[in-house]
Amino acid sequence: MAEVINMPRLSDTMEEGTVAKWLKSVGDKVEEGDILAEIETDKATMEFESFYEGTLLHIGIEEGDGAPVDSLLAIIGEKGEDISGLLNGEVASSGEESENSEAPETKEEVTDSSSGGEIPEGVEIITMPRLSDTMEEGTVASWLKKVGDVVEEGDILAEIETDKATMEFESFYSGTLLHIGIQEGEGAPVDSLLAVIGPEGTDVNAVLNAKPTDTAKETTVKEDKKVEESKPETNTNHTSSVADGQRIFASPLAKKIASDKGINLADITGSGDNGRVVKRDVENYQPSQDNVVAPITTSDSKASAASVLPVNLPVGEESTEEVKNSQMRKVIAKRLSESKFSAPHYYLTIEVDMDNAKASRSQINGLPDIKVSFNDMVLKACAMALKKHPQVNTTWNNDATKYNHHIHVGVAVAVDDGLVVPVLKFTDQMSLTQIGASVKDMAVRARNRKLTPAEMEGSTFTVSNLGMFGILEFTSIINQPNSAILSVGAIVEKPVVKNGEIVVGNTMKVTLACDHRTVDGATGAQFLQTLRAYLENPVTMLA
């Protein structure tokens, strides 16, 4: 009896999978344990093995296509077995097409026939990959291969900017790069056509037409843009960045430096490959006299006289600039908005006596090759407090509350484009020195955008510290799916009352933002009391 195989859920957050490659073809014999396909999830590309024996009778999702979990992936059964009853709607629709085959050809029929497997053998369609758990759109920062180049399996095709990092994307196939679907600097949703690889001389148009895409629509949009860009500009005060309708090629770093300095990339002559503008071109750029706007003259003496302004009147030029939002900025905005408007936040603030913490830190850092920060102490104290208050270490799932028995603390790190949250896995099992070394390493790699997606996933609680910037007190938005986030302010030296006397003390304010769906006020308050006890008596964290 034929067995229906659906798209499996290969990770806890997977909602959709993409078939990266089929290792079996229709008609092939399949043994239990054979690898059927390589499936790209939201986190990795994984091998999917068969739990059944028989003949592969039907493939429901072609290579490069994505589909939701539980969609029809394949059918395995006995050779020649009738599977029409399992296909249901697919057979009916194919029957309708055959009945209408004698009718005049329509655009819809051409599309259906072209999508029915006319992609030449050996040609591979590559789509925009999902390189992180939150990635919905990617931007091609740079192509390392160009059309016509020979590509080997494992070669780096391009650098792709996600919402969290710029990552190298390698090819899983060998052949010639026949087509590039997304140009440098352009963004596109996950699963959009990225490139086509296949034998040299392949008819690319036939390949693109064989798989319905939005290519025609994109071409129309690009042509419209070219028409608009070719129109004479009314403002002659600056040169358009696309003066001749062609996109300017520049490295991501060059674009950033030019943006920071207010330099128009169109005015710079690139010295890189194919005239690409690189860092040194921007740094060495000197404005020419051609870019200086000449004063407007007129033969009308009255107009000239009227144009003379009083000496004391301020004279200037109004200007604005639009900077394209990075993928990271877009996702930060989306995730924080979802968190703020979906989770009922409330905030609890306490003041902690840090005298003992300062003394303990001085003693610890006096030891050879050891360096511990106050933030490391806060992270350790949070991990230990979470063990005593598991309600704070939870996740809201509508019908149920998930209690996390592991403690993974996320550490908010500011980077040029926004904010990333590397995660210390099993923080409660780490020593202060291990926490310090891990945070330092991850912070450096975060700012260089070298963190992997796996290092930024799975947090159960988050700490955000702005004390080093002199911020005394602030509130944070919960980093979902966490139930709470701790905001840490600066340590302040001020008069305090101890044993009935006013003395100089060191205090620090911390604010806990809680999701009221999972953490009640009393629970949050008890967590902060435990946290304060650890911070005011650091020796208890060493036991």
C-alpha positions as CSV (number, residue, x, y, z in Angstrom):
1,M,0.0,0.0,0.0
2,A,1.3,3.4,-1.0
3,E,2.6,5.7,1.8
4,V,2.2,9.5,1.8
5,I,5.2,11.4,3.1
6,N,4.7,15.0,4.2
7,M,7.1,17.9,4.7
8,P,8.6,17.0,8.1
9,R,9.1,19.5,11.0
10,L,12.9,19.3,11.5
11,S,13.2,22.0,14.1
12,D,11.1,23.5,16.9
13,T,10.6,26.8,15.0
14,M,10.2,25.3,11.5
15,E,7.0,26.3,9.7
16,E,8.1,25.8,6.1
17,G,10.8,23.8,4.4
18,T,12.6,24.0,1.1
19,V,13.8,20.9,-0.9
20,A,17.4,21.8,-1.5
21,K,18.1,18.5,-3.5
22,W,16.4,15.3,-4.3
23,L,18.7,12.2,-4.0
24,K,16.0,9.9,-5.4
25,S,14.1,10.2,-8.7
26,V,10.6,9.0,-9.5
27,G,10.8,5.3,-10.3
28,D,13.9,4.7,-8.1
29,K,13.8,1.9,-5.5
30,V,13.8,3.2,-1.9
31,E,15.0,1.2,1.1
32,E,14.1,2.1,4.7
33,G,16.9,4.4,5.9
34,D,17.8,5.7,2.4
35,I,18.3,9.5,2.2
36,L,15.4,10.9,0.1
37,A,16.3,14.5,0.0
38,E,18.1,17.4,1.5
39,I,15.7,19.8,3.1
40,E,16.5,23.4,4.1
41,T,14.8,24.4,7.3
42,D,14.8,27.7,9.1
43,K,18.1,26.8,10.8
44,A,20.0,24.4,8.6
45,T,20.0,22.1,5.6
46,M,19.4,18.5,6.8
47,E,19.2,15.1,5.2
48,F,15.7,13.5,5.3
49,E,15.6,9.7,5.3
50,S,12.8,7.4,4.3
51,F,10.9,5.3,6.9
52,Y,9.4,3.1,4.2
53,E,10.5,0.7,1.5
54,G,9.2,0.6,-2.1
55,T,9.3,2.7,-5.3
56,L,9.3,6.5,-5.4
57,L,6.0,7.0,-7.2
58,H,5.5,10.8,-6.9
59,I,7.4,13.9,-5.9
60,G,5.2,16.7,-4.6
61,I,7.7,19.5,-4.1
62,E,10.4,20.1,-6.7
63,E,14.0,21.1,-5.9
64,G,14.2,24.7,-4.9
65,D,10.5,24.9,-4.0
66,G,9.3,25.6,-0.5
67,A,6.2,24.4,1.2
68,P,4.6,24.5,4.7
69,V,5.1,21.7,7.2
70,D,2.8,18.7,6.5
71,S,2.5,19.5,2.7
72,L,2.7,16.5,0.4
73,L,6.4,15.8,-0.2
74,A,6.4,12.4,-1.8
75,I,4.6,9.0,-2.3
76,I,6.3,5.6,-1.9
77,G,4.6,2.4,-2.9
78,E,4.7,-0.6,-5.2
79,K,5.8,-0.2,-8.7
80,G,2.8,0.6,-11.0
81,E,0.5,1.2,-8.1
82,D,-2.5,3.5,-8.7
83,I,-2.0,6.6,-6.5
84,S,-4.7,8.8,-8.1
85,G,-6.8,8.5,-5.0
86,L,-4.0,9.9,-2.9
87,L,-3.3,12.8,-5.2
88,N,-7.0,14.0,-5.1
89,G,-7.1,17.5,-6.4
90,E,-3.9,17.3,-8.4
91,V,-5.3,14.5,-10.6
92,A,-8.6,16.4,-11.1
93,S,-6.7,19.6,-12.2
94,S,-4.5,17.6,-14.6
95,G,-7.6,16.0,-16.1
96,E,-9.2,19.4,-16.7
97,E,-6.0,20.5,-18.5
98,S,-6.0,17.5,-20.8
99,E,-9.7,18.1,-21.7
100,N,-8.9,21.7,-22.6
101,S,-5.8,20.7,-24.5
102,E,-7.5,21.2,-27.9
103,A,-8.6,24.7,-27.0
104,P,-6.7,27.7,-28.2
105,E,-3.5,28.3,-26.1
106,T,-3.8,30.7,-23.3
107,K,-1.3,32.4,-21.1
108,E,-2.4,30.2,-18.2
109,E,-1.9,27.0,-20.1
110,V,1.6,28.1,-21.2
111,T,2.5,28.7,-17.6
112,D,1.1,25.3,-16.5
113,S,3.0,23.4,-19.2
114,S,6.2,25.2,-18.6
115,S,6.1,24.5,-14.9
116,G,5.6,20.8,-15.5
117,G,9.2,19.8,-15.4
118,E,10.8,21.3,-18.5
119,I,13.9,22.5,-16.7
120,P,16.9,20.9,-18.5
121,E,18.7,18.2,-16.8
122,G,21.7,19.4,-14.7
123,V,20.3,22.9,-14.2
124,E,19.8,24.0,-10.6
125,I,17.6,26.8,-9.4
126,I,19.0,28.5,-6.3
127,T,16.7,30.6,-4.1
128,M,17.4,33.2,-1.4
129,P,18.2,31.0,1.6
130,R,16.9,31.5,5.1
131,L,20.1,32.0,7.1
132,S,18.6,32.8,10.5
133,D,15.5,31.9,12.4
134,T,14.0,35.4,12.0
135,M,15.1,36.1,8.4
136,E,12.3,37.0,6.0
137,E,14.3,39.0,3.5
138,G,17.9,39.1,2.4
139,T,20.1,41.6,0.6
140,V,23.0,40.6,-1.6
141,A,25.9,42.6,-0.3
142,S,28.3,41.3,-3.0
143,W,28.6,38.7,-5.7
144,L,31.9,36.7,-5.6
145,K,31.0,35.0,-8.9
146,K,29.7,36.6,-12.1
147,V,27.6,35.2,-15.0
148,G,29.8,32.8,-17.0
149,D,32.1,31.8,-14.2
150,V,32.6,28.1,-13.4
151,V,31.3,27.2,-10.0
152,E,32.4,24.2,-7.9
153,E,30.4,22.7,-5.1
154,G,31.5,24.6,-1.9
155,D,32.5,27.8,-3.7
156,I,31.3,31.0,-2.1
157,L,28.7,32.5,-4.5
158,A,27.8,35.7,-2.6
159,E,27.8,37.6,0.6
160,I,24.2,37.9,1.9
161,E,23.1,40.5,4.5
162,T,20.4,39.1,6.8
163,D,18.7,40.8,9.8
164,K,21.6,39.7,12.0
165,A,24.8,39.4,10.1
166,T,26.5,39.4,6.7
167,M,27.2,35.7,5.8
168,E,28.9,33.9,3.0
169,F,26.6,31.7,1.0
170,E,28.2,28.7,-0.7
171,S,27.0,26.7,-3.7
172,F,25.8,23.1,-3.2
173,Y,26.2,22.5,-7.0
174,S,28.8,22.5,-9.7
175,G,28.4,24.1,-13.1
176,T,28.4,27.5,-14.8
177,L,26.7,30.5,-13.3
178,L,24.0,31.1,-15.9
179,H,21.9,33.8,-14.3
180,I,21.8,36.2,-11.4
181,G,18.3,37.0,-10.1
182,I,19.1,39.5,-7.4
183,Q,21.8,42.2,-8.1
184,E,24.3,43.6,-5.5
185,G,22.6,45.9,-3.1
186,E,19.1,44.6,-3.8
187,G,16.9,42.8,-1.3
188,A,14.3,40.1,-1.8
189,P,12.2,37.7,0.3
190,V,13.4,34.3,1.3
191,D,12.9,31.7,-1.5
192,S,13.1,34.4,-4.3
193,L,15.1,33.4,-7.4
194,L,18.8,34.1,-6.5
195,A,20.7,32.4,-9.3
196,V,20.7,29.6,-11.8
197,I,23.6,27.1,-12.2
198,G,23.9,24.5,-15.0
199,P,25.9,23.4,-18.0
200,E,27.5,26.1,-20.2
201,G,25.4,27.1,-23.1
202,T,22.0,26.3,-21.5
203,D,19.1,28.4,-22.7
204,V,18.5,30.6,-19.6
205,N,15.2,32.0,-20.9
206,A,13.8,28.5,-21.2
207,V,14.9,27.7,-17.6
208,L,13.3,30.9,-16.3
209,N,10.1,30.3,-18.2
210,A,9.9,26.7,-17.0
211,K,9.5,27.9,-13.4
212,P,6.9,30.7,-12.9
213,T,8.5,33.7,-11.2
214,D,7.9,37.3,-10.9
215,T,10.7,38.0,-13.4
216,A,8.5,39.8,-15.8
217,K,7.0,42.0,-13.0
218,E,10.5,42.8,-11.7
219,T,11.7,43.7,-15.2
220,T,8.7,46.0,-15.6
221,V,9.4,47.7,-12.3
222,K,13.1,48.1,-13.2
223,E,12.2,49.6,-16.6
224,D,9.8,52.0,-14.9
225,K,12.5,53.0,-12.6
226,K,14.9,53.7,-15.5
227,V,12.3,55.8,-17.2
228,E,11.8,57.8,-14.0
229,E,15.5,58.2,-13.5
230,S,16.1,59.3,-17.1
231,K,13.7,62.3,-16.6
232,P,15.5,65.6,-16.2
233,E,15.9,66.5,-12.5
234,T,14.6,69.9,-11.3
235,N,17.1,70.1,-8.5
236,T,20.7,70.7,-9.8
237,N,22.2,71.1,-6.4
238,H,23.6,67.6,-6.3
239,T,24.3,64.8,-8.7
240,S,21.9,61.8,-8.8
241,S,23.4,58.6,-7.5
242,V,22.1,57.0,-10.7
243,A,22.8,59.7,-13.2
244,D,22.8,57.5,-16.3
245,G,20.2,54.9,-15.2
246,Q,22.9,52.4,-14.2
247,R,23.4,51.2,-10.6
248,I,26.6,52.1,-8.9
249,F,28.7,49.2,-7.8
250,A,30.3,49.7,-4.4
251,S,31.4,47.6,-1.5
252,P,29.2,47.7,1.7
253,L,32.0,49.4,3.6
254,A,32.4,52.0,1.0
255,K,28.7,52.7,1.0
256,K,28.7,53.1,4.8
257,I,31.7,55.5,4.8
258,A,30.2,57.5,2.0
259,S,26.9,57.7,3.8
260,D,28.6,58.8,7.0
261,K,30.5,61.5,5.2
262,G,27.6,62.7,3.0
263,I,29.4,61.8,-0.2
264,N,27.5,61.0,-3.4
265,L,28.8,57.6,-4.7
266,A,28.0,58.8,-8.3
267,D,30.8,61.4,-8.0
268,I,33.5,58.8,-7.1
269,T,35.5,56.9,-9.7
270,G,35.9,53.3,-8.5
271,S,39.3,51.6,-8.6
272,G,38.0,48.1,-7.8
273,D,37.1,45.3,-10.2
274,N,34.8,46.5,-13.0
275,G,35.0,50.0,-11.6
276,R,33.6,49.1,-8.2
277,V,33.9,51.8,-5.5
278,V,35.9,50.5,-2.6
279,K,36.9,52.0,0.8
280,R,40.1,53.7,-0.4
281,D,38.2,55.5,-3.2
282,V,35.8,57.1,-0.7
283,E,38.6,58.0,1.8
284,N,40.7,59.6,-1.0
285,Y,37.8,61.4,-2.6
286,Q,38.2,65.1,-3.1
287,P,35.2,67.2,-4.5
288,S,36.0,68.7,-7.8
289,Q,35.1,72.2,-8.9
290,D,32.5,70.7,-11.3
291,N,30.4,69.7,-8.3
292,V,30.3,73.2,-6.9
293,V,27.0,74.9,-7.9
294,A,27.5,78.1,-9.8
295,P,25.5,81.2,-8.7
296,I,22.4,81.9,-10.7
297,T,22.7,85.0,-12.8
298,T,20.1,87.1,-14.5
299,S,20.0,90.0,-16.9
300,D,17.1,91.5,-15.1
301,S,18.7,94.3,-12.9
302,K,15.6,94.5,-10.7
303,A,15.6,90.8,-10.1
304,S,19.3,91.0,-9.2
305,A,18.7,93.8,-6.8
306,A,15.8,91.9,-5.2
307,S,17.9,88.8,-4.8
308,V,20.5,90.6,-2.6
309,L,19.7,89.6,1.0
310,P,20.2,91.7,4.1
311,V,23.6,91.1,5.8
312,N,22.2,89.8,9.1
313,L,19.7,87.4,7.6
314,P,20.7,83.7,8.0
315,V,21.4,82.1,4.7
316,G,21.5,78.3,4.2
317,E,20.2,75.4,2.2
318,E,17.5,73.0,3.5
319,S,18.5,69.4,2.9
320,T,17.3,66.0,3.9
321,E,18.6,62.5,3.3
322,E,16.9,59.1,3.2
323,V,19.1,56.2,4.2
324,K,17.8,52.8,3.2
325,N,17.0,50.7,6.3
326,S,19.2,47.6,6.7
327,Q,17.7,44.2,7.1
328,M,18.7,44.2,10.8
329,R,17.0,47.6,11.3
330,K,13.8,46.3,9.7
331,V,13.6,43.1,11.7
332,I,14.5,45.0,15.0
333,A,11.5,47.3,14.3
334,K,9.2,44.5,13.5
335,R,10.2,42.2,16.4
336,L,10.1,45.0,19.0
337,S,6.7,46.3,17.8
338,E,5.3,42.7,18.0
339,S,6.7,42.3,21.5
340,K,5.5,45.7,22.8
341,F,2.0,45.4,21.4
342,S,1.4,41.7,22.0
343,A,2.9,41.3,25.5
344,P,1.4,43.3,28.4
345,H,4.6,44.8,29.8
346,Y,5.0,46.1,33.4
347,Y,8.1,47.3,35.1
348,L,9.7,46.8,38.6
349,T,12.7,48.8,39.7
350,I,15.0,48.3,42.7
351,E,18.2,49.9,43.9
352,V,21.1,47.6,44.8
353,D,24.0,48.3,47.2
354,M,27.1,47.6,45.2
355,D,29.8,48.3,47.9
356,N,30.5,44.6,48.4
357,A,30.4,43.9,44.7
358,K,33.0,46.6,44.1
359,A,35.3,45.2,46.8
360,S,34.9,41.6,45.5
361,R,35.6,42.7,41.9
362,S,38.8,44.4,42.9
363,Q,40.0,41.3,44.7
364,I,39.1,39.0,41.8
365,N,40.8,41.2,39.2
366,G,43.9,41.4,41.4
367,L,44.5,37.7,40.6
368,P,46.8,37.0,37.5
369,D,45.1,36.7,34.1
370,I,41.6,37.3,35.5
371,K,39.2,40.1,34.5
372,V,35.6,40.3,35.7
373,S,33.2,43.1,35.0
374,F,30.1,44.2,37.0
375,N,28.0,43.0,34.0
376,D,29.5,39.5,34.4
377,M,28.3,39.6,38.0
378,V,24.8,40.6,37.0
379,L,24.6,37.8,34.4
380,K,25.7,35.2,37.0
381,A,23.3,36.6,39.6
382,C,20.4,36.5,37.1
383,A,21.2,32.9,36.1
384,M,21.2,31.8,39.8
385,A,18.0,33.8,40.5
386,L,16.2,32.1,37.6
387,K,16.9,28.7,39.1
388,K,15.0,29.8,42.2
389,H,12.2,31.5,40.3
390,P,11.4,29.2,37.3
391,Q,8.2,31.2,36.5
392,V,10.4,34.0,35.1
393,N,12.2,31.5,32.9
394,T,9.1,30.7,30.8
395,T,7.6,31.2,27.4
396,W,3.9,32.1,26.6
397,N,2.3,29.8,24.0
398,N,-1.4,30.8,24.2
399,D,-2.8,27.4,25.2
400,A,0.2,26.6,27.5
401,T,3.1,28.1,29.3
402,K,6.5,26.5,28.5
403,Y,8.8,26.2,31.5
404,N,12.4,26.1,30.3
405,H,14.5,23.8,32.6
406,H,17.7,25.2,31.0
407,I,19.0,28.7,31.5
408,H,20.3,30.6,28.4
409,V,20.9,34.3,29.1
410,G,21.0,36.7,26.1
411,V,23.3,39.7,26.3
412,A,22.2,42.8,24.3
413,V,25.1,44.1,22.3
414,A,25.0,47.4,20.3
415,V,26.4,47.2,16.8
416,D,26.5,49.8,14.0
417,D,23.2,48.8,12.4
418,G,21.3,48.2,15.6
419,L,21.2,45.5,18.3
420,V,22.1,41.8,18.4
421,V,21.7,39.4,21.3
422,P,24.3,36.7,21.6
423,V,23.3,33.9,24.0
424,L,25.3,32.3,26.8
425,K,24.1,28.7,26.9
426,F,23.7,27.1,30.3
427,T,24.8,30.4,32.1
428,D,24.0,28.9,35.5
429,Q,26.8,26.4,35.0
430,M,29.4,28.9,34.1
431,S,31.9,30.6,36.4
432,L,32.3,34.4,36.5
433,T,35.6,34.1,34.6
434,Q,33.9,31.9,31.9
435,I,31.1,34.4,31.6
436,G,33.5,37.3,31.3
437,A,35.6,35.6,28.6
438,S,32.5,34.4,26.6
439,V,30.8,37.8,26.7
440,K,34.0,39.6,25.5
441,D,34.5,37.1,22.7
442,M,30.9,37.3,21.5
443,A,30.7,41.1,21.7
444,V,33.8,41.5,19.5
445,R,32.4,39.0,16.9
446,A,29.0,40.6,17.1
447,R,30.4,44.0,16.2
448,N,32.3,42.4,13.3
449,R,29.2,40.6,12.3
450,K,30.9,37.2,12.7
451,L,28.4,35.6,15.0
452,T,26.5,32.5,13.7
453,P,22.7,32.3,13.8
454,A,23.0,29.4,16.3
455,E,24.9,31.8,18.7
456,M,21.9,34.2,18.7
457,E,19.1,31.8,19.2
458,G,17.5,30.1,22.2
459,S,17.6,32.7,25.0
460,T,15.3,32.2,27.9
461,F,16.1,35.6,29.6
462,T,17.9,38.8,28.5
463,V,20.1,41.4,30.1
464,S,20.5,44.9,28.7
465,N,23.2,47.1,30.3
466,L,23.6,50.9,29.5
467,G,25.4,51.7,32.7
468,M,28.7,52.1,30.8
469,F,27.0,55.1,29.0
470,G,26.1,56.8,32.3
471,I,22.4,55.9,32.0
472,L,21.0,55.7,35.6
473,E,17.7,54.0,34.9
474,F,15.8,52.8,31.8
475,T,13.2,50.2,30.6
476,S,13.6,47.7,27.9
477,I,11.2,45.9,25.5
478,I,11.0,42.1,26.2
479,N,13.0,40.0,23.8
480,Q,10.4,37.4,22.8
481,P,9.8,34.6,23.4
482,N,11.3,35.5,26.8
483,S,9.0,36.5,29.6
484,A,11.4,39.1,31.1
485,I,14.3,41.4,30.4
486,L,16.6,43.1,33.0
487,S,17.7,46.7,32.4
488,V,20.9,47.6,34.2
489,G,21.9,51.2,35.0
490,A,25.2,52.8,36.1
491,I,26.8,52.5,39.5
492,V,26.5,55.8,41.3
493,E,28.4,57.1,44.3
494,K,26.0,59.0,46.5
495,P,25.0,59.6,50.2
496,V,23.2,56.6,51.7
497,V,21.9,55.7,55.1
498,K,23.6,52.8,56.9
499,N,23.1,51.9,60.5
500,G,21.3,55.2,61.1
501,E,24.2,57.2,59.7
502,I,24.6,59.0,56.3
503,V,27.7,57.7,54.6
504,V,29.1,57.5,51.0
505,G,27.8,54.4,49.2
506,N,27.7,52.9,45.7
507,T,24.2,52.0,44.3
508,M,22.9,50.7,41.1
509,K,19.3,50.7,39.8
510,V,18.0,47.7,37.8
511,T,14.5,47.5,36.2
512,L,12.8,44.2,35.3
513,A,10.3,44.3,32.4
514,C,7.9,41.4,32.7
515,D,5.2,39.8,30.5
516,H,2.1,39.8,32.7
517,R,0.7,36.8,30.9
518,T,3.4,34.6,32.5
519,V,5.0,36.6,35.4
520,D,2.8,38.1,38.1
521,G,3.9,41.2,40.0
522,A,4.7,39.3,43.2
523,T,6.8,36.8,41.2
524,G,8.8,39.5,39.6
525,A,9.4,41.2,42.9
526,Q,10.6,38.0,44.5
527,F,13.0,37.5,41.6
528,L,14.5,41.0,42.2
529,Q,14.9,40.3,45.9
530,T,16.9,37.2,45.1
531,L,18.9,39.0,42.5
532,R,19.7,41.8,45.0
533,A,20.8,39.3,47.6
534,Y,23.3,37.7,45.2
535,L,24.7,41.1,44.0
536,E,25.0,42.6,47.5
537,N,26.8,39.4,48.7
538,P,28.9,38.2,45.7
539,V,30.6,35.5,47.8
540,T,27.3,33.5,47.6
541,M,27.7,33.3,43.9
542,L,31.0,31.5,44.3
543,A,29.6,28.7,46.5
